[in-house]
Amino acid sequence: MNFTEIKDIISAACTKHSVEEYEIFYTVGEDISAETLKDEVSAFSSGESAKVYFRCLVDGHMGLSSSSYFNADELEDLVLRAKENAGAIENNDVVVIFKGSESYAKTTAPEPVIVDAGELKNKALELQKATYATDSSVVDGTQSIAMSFRNEIYLYNSHGLELSNKVGMSGCYVVAVVNKDGEARDNFEFAENISSEAAAKLPAKAVQGALDKIGATEIPTGKYNIVIDGTQMRSLLSAFSSAFSAKNALLGMSRLAGKEGEKIASDIVNITDDPMREGCPVQTPFDDEGVATYKKTVVENGVLKTMLYDITTGIKTGKETTANGRRGGNIAPYNFGICAGADTQEELFAKAGDGIYVTGVKGLHAGANPITGDFSVESEGFLIKDGKKAGPIKSFTVAGNFFALLQEIDSLGNEVKWGIPGGFTVFGSPDVLVKNMSVAGK
């Protein structure tokens, strides 16, 4: 059953049961992946999924229901369940079915196409073979994966608003495990688009990254000038991104509550949220409430310009929605990243003088408190000596407060390193230099 048929059945049911204001949100997608160990495909998965979400306004209350079944009786029951749920709601939040924005941007991402299963398997095996061939130190435990997904999103409501979007991507990654001089190390590398030049370079990059960790030494506990690699700084940003939700602020779950217009970061820090970032494969011109999305500056020259809002939170606070509404009453960013600065990585090392280059953090979500901003995470990386990258360091712990860290950023790298999409959310950051951070070593 396609969306037009689903929409017609639900709309007829709304008329039958006197539901005047309603919204239908439908997603359908497919994904496929191939995983290798040693010299063969060790796992293969392929699946399709679809779900319809329905909500309606009854006497000023919003009723919700959803289903993955698409026969006429179930779709009519979807309307009845939502209508019943609306009658059970006791809060007096102002809720609306959005009538539509004046205009919507067009995505620039290419038409998403699911990669053929055979091609994915061959790519995973090709990466695995190339990884083993890169160096004699590569050992079992090395893994290669190739994947592809495609999703379609449709939204229709009783005001006549009708929107749709298609997204998808392919990607691959290699986890190289090496054993040299009795010491085992591993390294993870990912690339979008299995046919890209970056994908072809994954084996050599993953192996070299693992070899670079061999021979690590310990460091004493103390305060250090630290260059945090952009891949790790974006992980920190991800762990604390919920603090930028206006809903969390209202619930007392954000240190940023009431700080719009105030300085929360170093003067050089700018953070943007861009749902249509050029080069991103998961662009979206509208949020889950049907509001047109747009690029916004969240932090400008260290000042918090805006929190992220959906319609209801905007009404509660007297603000306009920032088009960050998601299913289930959630608020989430899109391409949410710290903007690039002016320094190359070598220039950041030179500014650090003697210090630490952090290239990995483990257990971040377990070791981070998104409400207070405190974190203490096991890390790995390299020494910086006389302004240059030096030898690897054994496991050490970096501790601090994320909001204090934002204020203490001294310099920014000139390249934003974007992560892997999680739904419509992607985090990014350049390398950052922070001086005198606490580190627990030997």
N, C-alpha and C positions, 0 to 999 in steps of 0.2 A: 504494500500500500504506500503510495507516494504522499507528499505533503499536501497537495491539492485535495486529495481524497480525504485525508485526515482532517484538514481544515473544514471541509464541507460538512462532514459528519458531526464534528464538535459544534460548529456554528448552528446547525439545525437543532442539536440537542439544547443549546443555550436558548434558542427561541421557544422550544417546547417547554422548557422549565423556567421561563421568565428570568433568565440571567442576561442583563442588558450590557454590563461592562465586563469584558474578559480579555484574556491574552493567551495565545498558544505559542509555545516555544518548542521547537523540534530539532533534535540533533541526530545525525546518522553518520557513521564512520566505519572505516576498516583499517586494520593495522596488520603488519606482517614483519617477522624478524627471523634471522638465522644466526645461530651461535655455534662457535667451534671450540673444541679442545683437542690438543695434539694435532692430528692431521685429518680430522673428520668433523662433519656437522654433528654436534652433540645435542642440539635442541632446535626445534623449529616450531613457530606458532603463527597462526593466521586466524583472524576473527573479524566479525562484523557486529556492530551494535547500533541500536537506535532507541531513542527515548523521547517521549512527549511530556512536556510540563504544561500544566494548565493553572491559571489563577483567575479569580473573578472577584469583583467588588459587590458585596451584599450588605446593605445598611451601613456603609462606611467601613466595613471590615474586609480584609483580604483573605480569601480562602485559597488553599493550595492543594494540588494533587499531581501525581505523575504516574506514568505507566510505560512498560516496555511491550505491551500487548496492543495489537492494532485491529481488533475486530470491532464491528459497530456497537455491540453491546458494552464492551469494555470502555470505549471512547465516550459513550453516553454516561456510563457510571462515573467516569472521570469528572464530568460536570457535576453530578450529584454529590460526589464526595467533597469536592471543593466548596460547593454551596453549603454543605453541612458543616465543614470545617470553619467557614466564615462565621457561622452562627455561634460557634464555641469560643471565639476570640473575645477576650475581655478588655484588652488594652485599648487606649484611645489614640494611638498613633495615626497621623494623617497619612493615608495611602492613596495612590492614584494609579490608573492605567494611563501611561504616557501617550499623548496624542501624536507626537512626532516632532523632529527637528526640521528646520527650514531646508537644510541640505545635508548630504552625506558625502564624505570623500570617497574616492575610488582607490582600491588597493593597487599597489604596483608589483606585488608578488606574482610570479608566474602561475599559470593554472596548475593546481596540484594533481599529480599523477602517482598512483601506487606503482612501485617498482615490481616487476615480475619476480615471482618466487625463485625461479631458477637463477636469475641474475643476482638476487640477494645472496643465495647460497654460494654462488661462484665468487662473489666479492668477498664474503667472509673467509672462504678457503684461501683465496688469493692473498688477503692480508695476513692470514695465519702463516702461510708458507713464506711470505716475504719477511715476516718478523723473525722466524726461526733462522732464516738465511742471513739476517743482518749481522749476527755475531754468534760465535760459538758458545758464549756464556748464557744464551737464552735457554731456559729449561721449562719443563712441563709445569702447568699452571698458567702459562701464557694463554690468552683468550682473545678472540676477535668476534665482533658482532656487527651485522649490518641490519638496518631496519628501515621501514617506511610506513607512513600513515597518511590518511586523508579523512577530513571531516567536513560535513556540510551543516550549516546552521540556518534555520528559518524562524522568523518571528512574524506573527500576525495578530492584530487586535481588533476589537469592535469599533474603534475609531477609524478603521480603514488603513492603518499603518501596516505595511508589508515589506519586510526586509529579508535579505539572504546573504550568505557569505560562504566561501569555500576556502579551506586552508589545508596545508599538508607539507610534508618534507620527507627527505630521506637522509640518513646519516649512518655513520659507522664509528666504532671505536676499537682501540687495541689496549689491552692490559698486558704489558711486557714484564715477564719475571726473569731476572738474571741471577746467576750464582757465580761469583768470582772471588777467588781467594777465601773460600769457605763462608762468604757472606752473601745472603740473598736479599735482593731489593726488587721492588716493582714500581711501575709507572703507568698512569692512565692518560690516554690522549684521544680526543674526539674531533670529528670533522663533519660538517654538514655536506650533503650532496655526495653520494657514493662515487660519482664520476669526477669529482673535483680534483684539482692538483693537490689540495691539502689532504684529501683522503689518500692519495697515492704516497704521500710523505709520512703517513702515520707510523708505519713499522719502524723506520729509522729514527723518528722523533721519540717514539715510546721507548725504544731500546736505549738510546743515548741518555734519555732522562733517567732511566733506571741505573745505568752504569755510572752516571754522575753522582749517585748517592752512595756508591761504594767507598769505604774508608772513612766513614763519618767519625768525628771526634765529639767529645763533650764540651759544654761551655759552663762556666760558673754562673750561679744566680746573680742577677743584678739588673741595672737599667741599661738599655741599649738603644741606639738609633736603629730604627727598623724600616726597611723597605718591604711593604706587603705587596706581593704580586697581585695584579688585577684579578686573576682567577680566584684568589682567596679573599680579596677585599669585597668582591661581588657576593661571595658566600656570607660574609659578615652582614652586608647590606640586606641580603635575603632573609637572614635570621631575625633581623630587627625591622623589617619592612612593615610589619603590622602596626608599628608605632605611628605610621603615617595615615592610618585609617581614622577618619573622623568618628566612625561608629565606636571604635575601640576607645577613642578619647572620651566620648560621652559615657562609656561604661567604666571609666576610671582605669583603663588598661593601657594607657600610653603616657609616657613622660612628656610628650609633645602637646598635651592638652592645654589649650589656652595660650599657646606660644606663636600663633600666626602673627607675622609682623615683627617677631623677635629674632635675634641672632642666635642660631643654634649650632653653627659650624664656622670653621675658618673662612676668612674673606675669599679664599680662592676656590671654595667648594660651591659647585652648582650641580643640582640634581634635577633631571627632567624625566617626564613620563610620556612616552611617545608610542601610541598604538599603531602608527603607520611608519615606523622606522624603516628607512630604505635598506634593503638587503635582508630584512627579517621575513621568514617564510610564513609567520602566523600573524599577519596584520588583520585588524578588524575596524571597520568604519562605524560600528555601533556597539554599545554595551548590552548586557542582557536585559535591560529595561527599554531598549530601543532608542536611547539617547545617542546622538552623533558624537563620536569620540574626537579628540583633538590633542595635539601636543601641548603640554603644560610645563611650566617651570615650577617645581615644587620648592626648591631651595635656590636662591639667587644671591651670589656673593655672601654666602653664609646665613642669609635671612630666610626663615621659613615663610614662603609666600602663600602657600595653601596646603591644607590637608587634602585627602582624597575622599570624595563624597558620592553617595548614591542619592536618589531622589528623596527618600524618606529622611535620611540624616540631614540633607540640605534643608528640608522644610523645618525640621526640629531646631536647627541652628540659625535659620535665616540666611542660608547661603545657597548658591546655585550648585546643582549637581556637577561634578567634574567628569561625569560619564564613566565612573568606575564601578557601577553596580554589577553584581554577579548573582547567579542563581542562589537561592536560599537566603537572601538578605545579606550576602557577603559583599565586602569591598576589597578590590585587589588592583594592583598596578598592571601595566602592560610591559613595554620596554622601559624599565625603571633603572636608571643608571647615573652614576657620577660622571660628569663631563670631563673630557680630557684636558690636561694642562699643557705645559710647554716643554717639559724635560724628557729627553730620551732616558732609557733605563740606565745607561752608562752615566749620564749626568746626575741621576738620582743617587747612584752608588757613590759618585764623587762627593756629593753633598753630605751623604751619610758619613763618609770618612771611614771610621771603623764601626762595624755594627753587624746586623743580621738581615739576610734576605729570606723572608718567609715565603715558601713555595707550596706549603700544604698545611691544612688544619684537619683534625679528626674529631668526630663527635660534637660538631658545633651546636647542633640543635639541643643536644643533651646538656652541653656546657654553657648555654646562653640563656639568659632570662630576658625575654622580649619586652617585659614591662619595666624592669629597673634599668635595663641596658647592660647589666654586668655579664661578663663572660670570662671563662678560664678554659682554654682549649689546648690539647696536645698538638704540637706543631712540628714541622720539619723544614729544613732549608739549608742555607749556606752562610758561611762567614763573609763579611765584607771587610777587607783589609786594605788600608791606604787607598780607599775609594774604588776598589775593584772586587769583583766576585771572586771568592776564594773557595776553600774546601767545604765539603758537606758537614752538617752538624747532626749528631744523634738527637733523638726525641727530646724536646724541651716544651715547656708550657708558657704560653703567652696569656696574661691576664690583664683585664682593664674594664673600661666602661665604654660602650659604643658611642654614646652621645658625647662623652669627653673626648674620645678619639677623633670624632668629626671636628671638634674645636681645635685639636692639636695637629691637624694635618699641615705639614710644612711645605710640601711640594707634590705635584701631580705629574704622572707620566703623560706622554702625548698620544697614547693609543688606548681606546676603550676595548676591553676584552669581554665580549658578550658570552653568556652561558647557553645552555641547552633549554629550549622552550619547555615550560611546564604549563600546559594549556595555552592561554594567551599571555602568560607572564614570562618575561625574560629579564634577568638581572645582568648589569654590566658595570665595570669600573676600570679605570687605568691603574697602574702601579701607584702606590702612595708612599710617601716618606713621613714617618712619625718619629719624633725624637724622644728619647728618655722613656721608653716603655718598659714595664716590669716583665722580666723573664725569669722563670724558675728552671735552672739547669741542675748541675751535679751538686 
